């Protein structure tokens, strides 16, 4: 989950990320709302690849009990691919329900917060790279007052299959890269127990 700035500020600032390597502060994880440059210096839009000619699965199904996310194509109603995930730990459970992809970010930043003060304040920025707790991609699918949930990579793939996050869904970086290329803004996300 992440803190959410008022809409006019979201597109002008890097939003604070409340995710720690071993856990999250303020209830979850948060990527920036601005595009990041690719390694060649080109801005990478987070528009969800509008206009792509590649076939997209119709929806994502996250099965918490299986700790897997499935890419499902409604043409045949069978998963076309699935990936193991880490989910929310006790007290920070990943919520069930119907959602949709609402934000996509390439190479997200991470901001560590000091939550010993009110309001919490960012104390450290971790840029994109091998130590960034959000990994290579962010796919946001749910938000509320002061929080956001999403699928993201991790520098700690040994935690995949466990309940260790503050609600977000961690994936191996190679898997989140594949999934990122198969979804777009508006792709439905179903989270089942």
Secondary structure, 3 states (H helix, E strand, C coil): CCCCCCHHHHCCCCCCCCECCCCECCCCCCCCCCCEECCCCCEECCCCCCCCCCCCCCEEEEECCCCEEEEEECCCCEEEEEEECEEECCCCCCCCEEEECCEEEECCCEEEEECCCCCCEEEEEECCCCCCCCCCEEEEEEEECCEEEEEECCCCHHHCCCEEECCCEECCHHHHHHHHCCCCCCCEEEEEC
